[in-house]
Amino acid sequence: MKKNYRNAFEALKKIGAPVFERSDLADKESFGISGEDNYPICWADYYEGSAYADCDDSGVNKKIVDILEKYGLHAEWDNPGSLSVWEE
């Protein structure tokens, strides 16, 4: 992973966000965030995330969004169970 991806990955792990390294991408630059591990904190919820005060309109926890933005990254839903992280 590039330095900005690795730094964001480590910062998210530090706060307990459900991140995982991607083995299914050819370039291996991105990492993933689970949308299925939301207890006791809602980290990302495709269907009801925007109903949580901690999440933005796309259903992603604002702490995740802030960390990703700090490193010039953003998350996109791959499917209702996971997000991929990409450069802006």
BELCORDA-V123499 format. One record per helix or strand. SS is the DSSP state (@ for helix, = for strand). FROM is the first residue (numbers start at 1). LEN is the number of residues. If there is no record, write none. Layout:
ss={SS;SS}
from={FROM;FROM}
len={LEN;LEN}
//
This chain:
ss={@;=;=;=;@;=;=;@;=;=}
from={3;19;31;44;49;55;60;62;73;82}
len={12;3;4;1;3;1;2;9;7;6}
//
